[in-house]
């Protein structure tokens, strides 16, 4: 499960000097890239001690996917809208701020989807894996957990499994629970459930393997999405946490990912 460290990432009295900047294609991010590169330098990612990501949450997720399993942490600066995974955009004293950052280690979800034509597709997600109906008709989905049938038929627009870090994103908008990083839990949340009408989902242990089986596949086709990867016409989809892969994200003091997740639960 994701871990959030209350300690500073860098040893005392040290600070990173070799920064690699990456930026989204937006005008704001590109302008910041030029200014920050002139001020602090911009080395290659292979030589960097930290990667500075300029953009929004979407670009941050793309960057984290690219550096997965590497030893170089990522520090985001918000040039987007929400910026849940980002730090404030501030050009001053960047090296000093980096020296006192706190870290969160994120593990992705692994999705294995088998399509109606027999093809197999695998992908990973740091936010969530969700299934969604492809046509006007509601999807019918059976849910198994660790090989045991738990819900014989969910009639819905879709269903999702989220990481704790992703529990404040699509999962929250679907009325799923926000999960602390230390909770060792994965929220399983229906999207516009029709039957069972009052089923609001479940909290599963982080070791759980969730398998979705699509019922009436030809009449009610379903797509599966793992962050940026979409697979159409799926027959079965299995989801589980991949403990063998991780990436480290840095946050300003007092703005750790755990703190943001807690604060989100008390926001209007």
N, C-alpha and C positions, 0 to 999 in steps of 0.2 A: 504494500500500500504506500501511497505517497507519504513522505516524511518531511516535516517542516522543522528546521533547526533554529532554536532560540539564540545560538551562538553566532558570532560573526564568521563569515566564510573564510576570510583571510587571517593568517596569524597576526597577533598584536604587533603594532609598529611597522607593518608592511602594507603596501598598496600595489595594485597592478599598474604596470607602465605600458604594456603592449596591448593596444586595443584594436579590435577589428570591427568596423562598422558595416552593417547591412541595413538597407532601407527599402521600404515599400515604394511603389511607383507613383504615389501621390505627390503633389507639388510640395506640400509641407514637409514630408519625409525627405524628399530629395534636397530641399533647401537646407534642412538640418544636417544632412549628410555632408554637404559641402562645408558648412560652418564648423562642425565638430571635427571633421578630418583636418582642416587647416589648423585648428587649435590644439588638437591632441595627437595628430598623426593617425594613420590608418594602415595597419600591417595586415598581412595575410592571415586567414583563419588558422593556418598551420602553425604560425608563429605566435598567435595571440594568447594572452592569459585570460581574456574575457571577450565575449562577442557582445557588442552593443546593437540591439535590434530597435530600429526606428520605424514605427508604424502602429497598427492597431492589433487587437487580439488575433485576428485572422492571420496576419503576416507573422505574428509571433509564433503561432502554431506551426506555420510552414517552416519557419527557421528551426524550431525545436525538433521537428521531424528530420530535418537535414543533418543536425548535429547529434542525433540520438546515439548513445553509447560512447560519445567522446568525453574527454576529461575537461574540456573547456566549458565553463558555465556561461549562461546567457542572461544579460541584463536588458530589460526592455524599457524604452522611453516612449511615452504615449504620443503618437501623432495621429491617432484615430479618434474614435468616439468613446466607447465604454472604457476600454483599457483595464479590464479586470486583472490581466496578467502583467500589466505594465507599471512603471514608475512615472512620476511626473516629468514632464519635459522641462529640463533645466540645464542650461549649458555651463553654468558656473560650478567650479569645485568638483568636477566629475570624478577625478581620481580620489579625492578625499572621501566622497560619498561611497564610491565603490569599496574603499578600504573597510567600511563598517557595515556592509550589506549582510543580510541573513539569507540563508539558502533554503530551497524546497526541492526535494528530489521526487520527480514524477515518474511513474511507471505507466505504460500505455495498456489499453485493452487490445487483445488480439481477436480479430474476426475471421472466421472461416465460413464462406458461403458456398453452397452447392446449388447450382442453377438447374432449371427444369431440363436443359439440354445436356446435363451431366458435367458441365465445366465447373472447375473449382477455383475460387478466388479468395485470396488472403490479404488482409490489410490491418493496419494498426491505427488506434485513435487515442489521443490524449484528452479529448473532451467526452465523446460518447459514440456509441454504435446505436443506430436507430433503424427500424423498419417502417415502411410507409406504403400505403395502398397506391397503386399505379392508375386506377380508374375511378369512376364515380361510385363504385360499390365498395362497401366497407370490407376490410380484410378480416379473415378468420385465421387465428393463429393459436397453435397449441404451445404451451410453455413447459419445458422440462428443466429441472435443476439437479445437477449431479446425477443425471440418468433417471431421475424419478419424475413422473408426470405430476405437475403441481396445478396446472390449469388446463383442462381438456379443450376449452374453446374460448378465446378472447375475440369478441367482435369489436372492431375499433378502426380508427384511421391509421394507427401504428402503435409501436411500443419501443422503448429504448432502455439501454443500460448505460450509465454514466460513471465516470471516475469521480472521486470527491472534488478534484479541481474543476471538472466539468459539471458538477451538480448545480452550479449557479447559472448555467447557460440554458440550453434547450430543456433540460430536465426541470429547471425551476419554472420556466414558462408553461410547461405541461403540468404544473402543480405537484411536482415531485419534491421530495425532501432535500434540504441542503445538508451535506455530510461533511463533518470535520475531517481534516487530513489524517488524524490519529484514530479515526473510528474503525478502520479495517472493515469498511462496508462499501457495497456497491448498490446504489439505488436502481431498482427496476420499476419503470414508470410507464403506464399506458398513455397513449395519445388519443384523446377524445373517445374513451371507451363507451360502447353502447350496451354490451352485455359481457360480463356481469356489470350492471349499471353502477353499483356502489364500490366496485373494486378500485382502490387507489394505488395499487402497486405493492412493492415489498422492498425491504432492506435485506440484502444478502451478504454473507461473509465474503471477504475479498478473495477467498480461495474457490468460490463457486464457479461452476461451468454451466452457463445458461444456454439452452438449445431451443430455438424457435422453429417450429414446423408449420409450413403454410398449408392450410386446408383449402380445398377447392381451387387449386392453383390456376387452372385455365380460366375459370370464371372470375377469380379475384386475385389477379397478379400483384406481387409485392416486390418492392425494391429495398435493398439494404445499403446503408451509408455508414462508413467509418471515417469521420472527419472529412477528408477531401476525396475519398474513394467511394463511388456509387456503383452498385451492381444491380442489374435489372433481372426480373423474373427468377427470384430465388425460390428454392424448394425447402432447404433447411439452412439455418444460420446458427453457429455456435460462437459464444463470446466468453472470454475469460481474461483475467489480468495476466500480463506477461511480466513476471518478476525478473526475467533475465535481461531486460532492457530498461534503461533509465536515462533521464536528462536532468541537469541541475539548473534551476532558475533562481536569480538573485533579486532581493527586494530591499528597499530602504528600511532602516530601523523603525520599528513600530508599524510597519506596513507589510508584514509577512503574509503569506498566502493563508495561513490559518486565521490570522486576525481579520483578513478581508472576508473570509467565509463566515466567521462569527458575526462580523458587522453587518453583512448582507441580510442576516436573519432578523435584524432589528430595524432595517430600513423601511421606509414607507412604500 
